[in-house]
Amino acid sequence: MKKKLYIFALFIAALNLRPIITSVASMMSMIQTELGISALTASLLTTLPVLCMGLFAPVASTLSQRLGLERTIFISLLLITLATALRSVDQSVTVLLATALVGGIGISFAGPLLSSFIKKYFPASPGIVSIYSVSMTIGAALASALTIPIYNQNQHNISLALSCWVAFGFIAVIFWTLLIRKNKPSSSRSQRVKLPLGNKKAVQFTLFFGLMASMFYSLTAWISPIALSFGYSAPNAALLLTVFTLIQVPVALLIPNLVNRSGKIKLWLVLCSVSELIGLVLLLLPVPMLPAVIFLGIGAGGLFPLALMLPIMATNTAEEAGSWSAMSQMGGYIMGAFGPLVIGWIFDLSGRFNVSIIAMLVIVMLMISVQLSINMERKAVEAPKGNEAQKS
């Protein structure tokens, strides 16, 4: 019974990590038109949270060691919920930028600490990370797909369309309030764990996370524009982006469990990257885009949960897992935030998306080289004393 509660806690927390970003992304053109802002200012609404996810990730580990893991995750959910709710107050650029900043800080705390949560309560089952990644993808897809219909059905009310996703936050805050009341803080102080800046494997994880995030955000930002440049209609271009997003859900659920059974995480890392390579090559050929988008979605859907699994599998304690995750996400999300900008810059210089696609091919090949260099030999792991998952 305890395990089911922890799984739901993980699910409902992860569900809140993307709607505050993808709801804005889906309405970018309407926001830009109605508020009269430049493309650069509009792009900050999505770039700012991603940058925060990198810049503030190390703070998560420090707060967790001082306040406790569950309480810090609760604070992160409170920040995300507050930021989403504040979007109903006023339809202005200032409010949108301020809430993007606050929401991004909240996401930066929750991201690495949910990996720590998995390590604490499911030390022998890193495949539980699939719940984390699938829930996050579902939240992103729902906000991306439904924000515009909500906007259209409510007299073009931007504030309502962007703030309605606070419903997820209310559920999460209420549930986590009950959870932290039930889980009394431990009387024994946990050992302080610093970021593993000098650890070769942790640096490799960070490089991989950065290259993976660069690809993910570049594809998310540019699949529809690429389709339009290839002659697809606007509805079909949007449909291809939806296919790219939705196919990630079953893949994110399946791949971590396959890794959990086989233990061969490096094999699956490379296979998912090869899937992205195939998708990019298909984009360069005179064939329909749908097969390319499917291969790209399979690759992206598998790589993200595997990136979350790496620190969990390589560490011994929840504190270490949180610290390693914080480091990989700090560097990874900062790199990822600049991915779409670089791809767009290359397009501006060349005037063709083919050159940008070749640049993405180079990124994937660099990612594969990093993956092959990682040593994932298992070491003997001692479960932390007093681990509640062992008792349940």
N, C-alpha and C positions, 0 to 999 in steps of 0.2 A: 504493500500500500504506500509506503514511504517513497519508493522508487517512482511510482506513478505520479505522486505529488511533485517530485523534483523534475520529472520529465515535463509536466505541464508548466511548472515554473520556468523552465528553460524555453519552452515553446512560446509562451505568452510574452516573455521578455524579448526574445529574438524577433517576434512579430512587429515590434515597435522600432526596430533599428533602421528601417529604410523608408517608410511612408513620408516622413518629413522632407526627404530628398526627392523621391520619385514623383510625389504629387506635384511639386513645383516643376520638375523637369517636363512632365507631360503637358503643362500649361504655359510653357515658357513664352510662346508667341503671344498668347492672350495677355499675360502679365506685362510683357514689353509694350504692347499696343495700348492697353488701358491705363497703365501708369506712366507711359511716355518716357521709358528709360532706355538707355543704350544697350547694345548687345553685351558689352563688357560688364556693365552693372548686373544685367540679367544672369550672366554666366556665374557671377559671384554667389548667387543663391544656391547653386549646386556645388561649386568649387569650394566655397567656404566650409561647409560641413565636412567634406572629405579631407581638407587640410587640417581641420580641428581633430579629426579622427586619428591623424598621424601625430600632430604636435602635442596633444594632451594625453596620448595613450600611456606614457610613462607615469603620469600622475595617478593613474588607476591603481597601479601596484602599491604605491606609497599610501594612498588612502585605504586600500584594502587591509594593509598591515596595521594601520592605526585604528580603523573603525570596524573592521571585520568584513569578510567577503560579501555576505548577504546584504548587509547594510549599505555597502558601497554600490552594489548593483541596484538596490532600492533607490538610492539617491540619483543614480543615472537615469532610471525610469521616471523619476519625479521631474528631472530637468527636461527630458524629452516631452513628457506630458504637458508640462507648463509651457514650453515653447510652442507646441502645437495649439494649445488652447489660446495663447496670446494672439494667434493669427486671426482670431475672430474679433479682436478689439478694434482694429483699424486697418483699412486697405491702403497701406502706404509702403514705400520702399524701406523706410527706416525700420518699421516693424518686421518686415520680411527679412531684412539683413540681421537684425538683432536676434530674431528667433532662429535663424539659420546658425548663428554663432552658438547660442545656448543649446540648441538641439545637437549640434555637432560635438560639443563638449560632453553632453550626456552619452552620445553614442561612443565617444572615445573611451569613456569609463567602462561601459558595458561590454564592448567588443572583446578585449583581452580577458576580462573577468569571467565571462561566460565559459571560456576555455578552462579557466581555473576552477569554476563550478563543476564542470564535467570531470576534471581530474580528481576533485575532492569526493564527489558522490558516486562516480562511476570509474574508478581507477583501472579496472580490468576491461572496460568496454569503451575504448576511444571512438568506436563507431557511432556512439550516441551523438557525436558531432553532427550526424546527418539530420537530427531533429533541429539543431541550431540553424544549419544552412538552409534546410527546406522551409522552416518557418520564416526566416528572413526573406527568402525568395518569394514566398506567398505574400507577405506583407508588401514587398516592393511591387509585385505584379498587380495586386488589388488596387493599390494607390495609383499606379500608372494607368490601369485600364478604366477605373471608375471615376476618377476625379473630374474629367471633362464631362461625362454624362451628368454628374451631380451639379456641376457648374451650369450646364445647359438647362437643367430642370428647375433651377432655383434663380431664375431671372439674372443669369450671368453674375452671380455673387461670388467673387474670388475668395473673399474671407471665409465664407461658409464651405466652399469646396476644399480649401486647404486645411481648415480647422476641424472638419468632421472626423478626421482620423484620430482625434483625441480619444474616441471611444475605446480603441485598443489600449491606450495608455491608462485610462480609468480602470479597466479590468485588471491590467498588470499591477498597478499601484495597490489596488485593494487586495489582490491575492498575495503580493509580496509583503504587504503590511502584516497579514496573518502569518506568513511564513517566518518573518523575523521575530515576531512575538513568540512563536512556538519554539524557534531555535535560540536558546539562550546563548549569549556570547561565552566563548571558552575562557576559563580562568587562566589557562596557561598561555603566555604570550608567544606568538609564532616567531620564528627566527627571521630577522630582516634579510630580505633577498634583494640584491641589486640587479640592475640590467646587465645581462651577460655580454657586455660590449667587447670583451677580449676573447670570447669563445668563437672559434672558427665555424662550428656548426650553426650557432645562433646567427652569425653574420650571413651564412649561406641561406638560412631560412628567410632572413630579412630581404636579401637580394631576390630570392624566388618570389616572395610575397609582393615585392615592388613590381617585378616584371609581370606577374600574374594580374595584379590590380591595374597596371597600365593597359594591358590588353583588354580587360573586362570593361573598364570605363571608356576606352577608345571605341570598342565595338558597340557599347550601349549608346554612345553619343553619335556615332557615324554610320551605323547600319542603314537607317532610314535615308539620310542624305546620299549615301552611296547608291541605294536603290533608285532614288529620284534621278540621279545623274545617269543611271543606266536605262532610263526611260520608263520606269514603273510609275503608276499613278500614286497620289498621296495616300489613299486608303490601303493600297497594296504594300506600299513602303512601311506604313504603320503596322500592317499585319505581319510583315517579316520580322519586325522588332518584337512583336508579341510572341511569335513562334520561338524566337531566340530566347526570350525570357521564360516562357512556359516549359520548354523542353528541359530547362535546368532543374525543375522540381523533381521529376522521377530520377534523374541522373544523380542529383545531390543526395537523394535517399538511398540509392543503390550502391554507389561507389564506396563510401566509407564502410558499409557492411561487408563488401567484397574484400576490402583491405583488412578489416578486422578478422575475417576468416583465414585469409592467406598470409597476412603479415608482410606482404610484398608491396609496400607503399611506393617504393621507387618505380616499380614496373607500372603501376597505375598512374603515377605522375607523368611519366614519359608517354604513355598511351593517350592520356587526355591532351597533352601538348601536341602530339602527332595529329589528333583529331582537329585541333585548331589549325595546324599547318595545312591539312587537307582542305579545310574550309577556305583558307586564304588563297590557296592555289586555285581552287574552283572559282573564286571571285575574279581571278585574272583571266579565266577562260570564257569563251562565248557560249556559256550554258546558263540555264535558269538559276536564279539566286537561291531558291528554296533549299536544294541539297547543301549548298555552302553554309547557309544559316543553320541548318540542322547540325552539321559537323561542328560549327563554331559554338553552338549552344551546348552540345555534349561536352566539348572541351572545357568551356567556362563553368558548366554545372559541376564537373568533377574536380576541377582544380581548386576552387574556393574551399570546399570542405576539407580537402587534403591539406591545404595550407593551414587550416585550423588544427588539423590532427597532428601535424609535425611536432609542435612544442609539447603537446600532451604525451606523445609517444616517447619523446626524448628526455623527459624529466621525471623526477621521483616524487615530487610533492605538488600540492595545489599552488603553493606560493611560487615555486619555480616555474610551473606551467604558466601562471599569470605574468611573471616577469619576462619569460621568453616570448610569450604572445604579445606583450606590450611592446617589446623591442621590434619584433617583426612587423607589427601593425604600425608602429611609429614611422619606420623607414618606408614601409610598403605603401601606406596610404599617401604619404607625401609624394612618392614617385608616381603613384596612381593618379593623383590629382592633376599632374602635368601631362599625363599620357594623351588625353584628348586634345589638349592645347598644341602639343608637338605635332600630332597627326594633322590637325587643322592648319598649322603653320606650313607644313610640307605641302599641303594641298594648295594653299595660297601662293606658294612659290612656283609650284609646277603647273597648276591649273588642271590637274588630273588626279583622280583618286587612285589610279594604278600605282603611282609612286608612293602614296601613303600606305597602300596595301603591302607593297614590297618592304616598307619600313616596319610594318607589323610582323611580316615574315622574319625579319632580322631579330625583332624582340623575342619571338617564340623560339628561334634557334638559340639565342642567348639563354633563355629560360631552360631549355633542355640541357644545355651544357652545365648549368648550375645544378639541375636535378641529378645529373649523372655523377657530379662530384660529391654529392652528399653521402656520408657514411651513416647508414641507418641500422647498423648492427645493434641488436637488443642487448642491454645489460640487465643484470639482476636488479629488480625493482622491489623495494620494501614499501609496503603500504603504510601510510602515515598512521600513527597511533590514534585511536579514537575515531577512526573514519566511520561515519554513520552509515555509508553505503554497505560496508561490510556487515554491519549489525542488522540491517533491514532485510 
